[in-house]
Amino acid sequence: MSQSIAAHPDRLLPADPGTRSIARSLLERVQDLPIISPHGHVDAAVIEQNTPFPDPAALLVSPDHYVTRLIHASGVPMDRLRDGATSAPTSREVWRTFVESWPLFEGTASGYWLRTQLDSVFKLGTDLGEMSADASYDALAAKLQEPGFRPRELFKDFNIEVLATTDDPLDTLESHEAIAQDPSFHGRVLPTFRPDAYLNIAHPSWLENVDRLIAAAGDGGTGYGAYLTALENRRRYFVEHGAVSADHGVLTPATLKLDPAAAAKLFDRARSGKATAQDRNDFEAHMMYQMARMSVEDGLVMTIHPGSYRNHHEPTFNAFGADTGHDIPFAVNYTEAIRPVLQDFGTAKDFHLVLFTLDETVFSRELAPLAGFYPSVYLGAPWWFLDAPDAMLRFRSAVTETAGFSRSSGFIDDTRAFCSIPARHDASRRIEASFLARLVAEHRVSEDRAHELIIDIVDASPRRVFKL
């Protein structure tokens, strides 16, 4: 059996020997720096309770929509990959389906991350396609029973310094508090305020969520005023428990400033069930303006993740729920959409607004010029379908000539797959080294300056942007 290509020391580095040599030197500067992960979806309870991962399929296949979506596209029914409406397959059966589908992942970011995990985390030592499904399953299952593969031990082995989670506004944050008070745990696990289900009228639980929010944190008030008070109070609670940011997974980046009376009427109309589709758009846009106002006041970094048509295939959503691989990007407009917020807060002291996109056309046309003028605006790293090697290089090429390196967020892994975190950050560091090496080889940046820049990109930028 041959060694996995994931072990090659020059993976993702430039093919040209001279440029590759420069990239190697740059990579050495940052390869061992701690991981700063200011946005992701790992459950804090996994870290707090240090529960063993259940099995290879539950860890690497079923919860990873990057993986299941491509296998599903090849004609494999979703109920062969995860629990669903029909009888669920066993973990070993899911793994067999995954291994049979392994050739589908050649050239994909998912394939790269999976290979890197299997080689560097699990020490499988060979390519998955060269082992039988049962042999690889048994090898990984045995690893998962070892004490060194518990979440806390891996947290340390991965050299994670900061890991941010994504949390409901009414979450008690008990796991975060327990971790913070544990003297044996070295690292920071920070909550992130994610209020989408409380701002989006179209969310099926919006009314119920709003009622619970006002009852829990509205200081005894009612209506729109108590709703704003409750959001402010819960944000303060998150800050007290270590949160540094508020994240918003909205349909579009639209923002709208309404006077209080108009906003209150819109809120009441939504609660009565009489809101129109336009009302839905206007209310969410207005609440994004309010979230920006609150960030100026309480200091939480505001991040916006728009441009995804969530749950595109309704039958799959009905059977298997959200985050099952059929969220599809669409084009967005940032320049006009975000202007109401930037008119009032674009130059506000200590306001940090990190803008992400799934629409590559706005990188150079809109986002880089916005970040190149407004002190508050930072460029969110390539996200989701764009957090792949070539897409990350396109991002750097598109934005750097206008906004330089100082206006970007640093890498964002945005993952639920805990064991993929080091693989994703390693890929990002290799891509940054490759991009900088080309600039050095073309005599556009000095090699000494490139060594300073890569440390700033990997380490200083996320600390600066997310106030760490």
N, C-alpha and C positions, 0 to 999 in steps of 0.2 A: 504494500500500500504506500502511496506517495504522500509526502508532507503537504498539508493544506497550504494553498497560496496565501491564506490569511497570515501565515508566519513570515512571509517575505519582508525583509526590512525596508524595501523601497516601494511598498505598495502605495499607490496613489501619488507617488512623487513623479516629477517630469521625466519623460523618456530621454531627452537630450542629456548626455553625460555631464556636461559642464553645469547646466542648470540644476540637474539632480544633485550634484555635489554641494551646491549652495543651499539647496532645500534641506539636505541632510543636516548641514550645520545649523540651520535655523530651527529645525525640528528638535535637535538636541537641547536647545535652550528652553523649550517648553514641554518636552515629553513627560517630565516628571513633576510638573506643577500640579497642585491640587485641583480637583474638579469643582467649579462653581456652577451650580445648576439652578438658576433663578426662576425657572418655569418648567413644571412637569406635572405628572399625574400619578405618581406613586402614592399609595395610601400610607399615611403616617402610622397607622396601626400595625402595618407590616414591620416597620422598624421598631416601634415600641415593644411589641409582643415577641419579636424575634422568632416568629413561627417558621418552621421549615417549609420550603416550597414544596407543593404536593407531589408533582411528577413532571416529567419533561414536556408533555403536551400542554398541561395547564400553565407552565411557565413560559414556553416559547412559541406556542401555536395559537391556542384558542382565544386568548385575550388580545392578540396582536392583529389588528385589522389590516395592517400592511401585508401580513402573511395570508390571512384567510381570504382577502379580496381577490388576490391573484390566482389562488387555487380555485376559488369559486368561478372566476372568469374562464377557467379551462373546462368547465362543465361539471365540477364536483358540487353536489348540493351542500348548502350551508349546514344542514343537520348532520353531515359527516365530519364537521370540523368543530362543533361546539354544542352545548346544551341547547335544545330548542323545543319546538312544538311537538315533534315526534320523539320516539324513543332515542335517548342520547347514546352515542357510541362510547366505548370504553376509551380510556386515555391511550392505551396501546394502539387501538384501532385508529384514533386520530393521528397518532405519530406515524403509523404506517402510511396513511394517506399523505401526510406531509412529506415523508421521505420519497414516496413515489413521485411527488410533484417537485422535488428538489431542482430538476433541470430548468423549471420555469423561472427560477430566481437568478439565473446567470445574467450579469450586467446590471442588476437592480441594486438599489441602496439596501433593501432588505436582505438580499443575498450577502452583501458585504458585511453588514452588521452581524448576521447570523454566523457567518464563517468566523468572524473575529471573536464572537462570544464562545463558540465551540472550541476555538483554539486557545485563546488567552485566558478565559475564565474557567472552562471545564477541561482544558488540556486534553482534548480528544485526540489531537496529534495527526489527524488525517482528514481528508475531505469526506463530508457526510455521504456523498454519492458513492463512495467506495466501501461503505460498511452496510451490512444488512440493517433493516429497520429495527429488528428485535435486538441486535447486538448494540446498536447505538442507544436505543432506549434503555437497555439494562445498564450500560456504562454510565449514562447520565443519571438514571434513577439511583444508582449506588452513590454517585457523587453528592446528590442532594441529601443523602442521609448523613453525610459527614458533618461534624460540628463546624468546620471551616466554611460551610456553604449556607450557614444561617445569614439572614439579612444584615445583622449588625456586624458580623465578621466581614462580610462582603463590602459593606459600607466603608470599613477601614481599609480593606485590601484595595478597593477601587480608588482610594485616596480622595474621597469626597469630603470637602470642607463645608459646603452649603448645599442643601437640597430643599427646594421649595415644592410644596404640594399645591393642590387646587381644592378649595373647600367651600361648602355651602355657607351662606351668611349666618345661618342659625346653628352651625356646628358648635358643639361645646369646646372643641379643640383640646379635649382631655389627653389625647395621645401626644400632641405637641407639648403640652404642659409637663407630662410625665417624662418625656425625653429631655426637655430643658432642665428638669430638676434632678436628672440622673447623673451623679458625678462620674460614673464609669463610662459614660458615652461621650466620645470626643467628636464633635461636629455639630452642625446646626441644621435642624429640620424646621423650616419656616412655613406657616400657613399662608395661603393666598386667598384673598376675598374674591369670590366669583359669583356675582349676583344675577346672572342671565335669567334664571327662572323667576326672578322677582321683578324684572324690568320689562320682559317681553310679554305683552298681553296675549299673544298667540300661544304661549306655552300652556299645555293642558292643565297644569296645576297652578297657574298664575294667581287666580283668585284665592285659592286655599293658602298658597304661600304668603300672599300679602296679608291675609287675615292673621296667620300665625306670626308674621313679622311684627305687625302693629301690636298684637297682644303681648308679645314677648319684649319688645323694645321701644314701643311708641310713647312711653312715659304717660300712659293713661289717656292719650288723645285719640282722635278719630280722623278719618279722611286723609286727604293728601298731605296736610301738614304733619300729621303723625307718621305717615309713611316715610317722609323725608327724615324726620327725627329718628325713626327706627333704623333707617339705613346708616345715618351718621353714628348712632350709638353702636351698632354692630361693627362698623368699620373701626371705631375706637377700641372695641373689644379685641379685634384682630391685631391692631397695633400693639396693644398691651401684651399680646401673646406672641410678639415677634414678627408679625407680618411686615413686609416691605413693599408689597405691591397689591393692586387690584386688577384682575384680568377680566376682559370682556370679549366673549365669543359671539359677536353680533353678526347679523346678516350682511349689513353694509356699514361703512364707517360714518354714516350720516349723523350729524349733530344739529340740534335745533334749540334756540333760546326762546322759550315762551314766558309770557308774564304769569305770575302766580295764579291769577284768577282763571286764565285760559287753561293752564295745566291742571288745576283742580277740577274744572268741568270735564276735561278729557279723562282724568282719573275716575271720576264718578260715573261717566258714561261706560267706561270699561268694566267697572265693578257691577254695573247693572246688566251687562251682557249686550249692550247696544253699540259697542264700538265697531267701526268700519275698518276695512283693510288700511285705508289712509290713516285712520286714528292709530292703528297699531304701529305704523311706520313713524308717525309724528311723536307718539309717546316714547318709543324706544330712543328716537333721536334726541328728544328733550332730556330723557334720563341719562343719556351719554354726556350731555352738557352738564347735568347736575353731578355726575360722577367726576367730571373734570374739576368742577368747582370744589367738590369735597376733597379731591386729591391736593388741590392747592392749599386747602385748609389743614388737612391732617398729615400730609407728606407722603401718602402712599403713591408709589410709582403707578402710573396708569398705562396698561398695555391693552392694545386692541388687536383682536384676531378676527377680521371679517372675510367675506368672500367665499363662504362654503355653503352650498345648497345641502343642508343637513337631511339625512334620511331620504335620499333621492328615490329609492325603491320601496314604496309603501308596503308591499307584501313581506319583504325581508324585515322591515322595521316592526311590523305587527307580530311577526313570529319570533324575532330574536332581539328586538330592542335597538337602542342607539349604539353608535360606535361599532358598527359591524361591517364597515368597509365601503359604504355607498354614500359617503359625503363627497360631493363633486364640486370642484372650484368653478367660479365664474368671474367675469370681469368686474372690477370696481373702479370708482372714481374717488380719489382722495382730496384733490386740490379744492374742489368746491365743498365736498362733504364735511371736511374737518375745519373749514374756515371759521364757523361761528365760535368754536372753542378757541382757536388760535387768535381770533380778534381780541378776546377778553383775557386769555391766559397764556398765549404763546410766548410772552416775555416775562411771565410771573416768576418771581424768585423761587428757586428750588422745585419748580414743577417739572417733572420728567414724564414725557409722553412717548411711549415706544410703539411704533407703528409697524405692524406685520402685514404681509399680503401673500395671497396665493396666485396673484396676477403679476407675472414677471414684467408685463409692459409698463407698470407704474414705477419700477425701480429707478430708471434713469429719468423718466418723464416727469414724475411727480414727487416720489419720496425723497430722492437725493436732493433736489432743489429745496424742498421743505426743510429737511434736516440741515441744509447748508445755509439757512437763514435764521430759523427760529431756535433760540437757545433751549427751548423745552423739548424739541423733537429729536428723537433718536431712531435709527434704522433698526427694526427688528431683524434678527438673523433669518435666513431662508427657512421656511417653516413647512412641515408636513410633506407634501409631494415635492417640495423644493429643497428639502434638507438632504440632498444627494450630491455626490462629488461634482459632477459637471454643472449642476444648478448652482452650487455654492460658488464655483468659479465665475459663472455668469453674473451672479450677484456682485461679487467684488469688482468685476470689470465694469459693470453698469453704474455703480454708485461712487467708486473711489475718486474718479476724476472730478466729480462735482463736490462731494462731501468729505473726501479724505478718509482717514481711518478712525478719527476720534469720535465720529458721530454714530457709530454702530454699537449695538448692545452687547457684543460678545456672543458666543455660541449659546443657543437655546435648544436643549435636547427634546423637550416637549413630549416625554414618553411615559407610558404606563409600564413598560417592560424594564424592570429594575436592572436586569443583567445586561441590557444593551447600553446602559449609560456610558461606561468606559469606552465601548466600541464607537459610539457616536462622537464623543469628545475627541477620541484619537483621530477619527476621520477628519473632523474639523481642523485639528491642529496640522495635519498633513496637508490639507488643502490650503490653509493660510500660508504654510511654509512654501508650497508650490507657487502660489500667486506672487508672494514677495520675491522668491528666487527669480522669477521671470523679470520683475522690475529691476532687480540687481543686474541680471545678465544683459538687460537692454540699457544699462547705465541711466536708469530713471530714478533710482534710489541707491544710496551708498550701502554697502554691505553692513557697515557699523550701524547705520540708521535702521536697516531692516531687522537687525537683532534687537534693537530697542522696540521697534514697532510690534514684533510678534509677541513679545511679553505683554505689551499694552493690550493687544487684541485679545489674547487668551485669558489674561488675569486681571489687569487693571480696569479694562472696559466694563465687564459685568459688575465689578465692585463699585465703580463710579456711577454707572447708569442706574443700578438697583440699590444704591445707597448702602452698600455693605461694608 
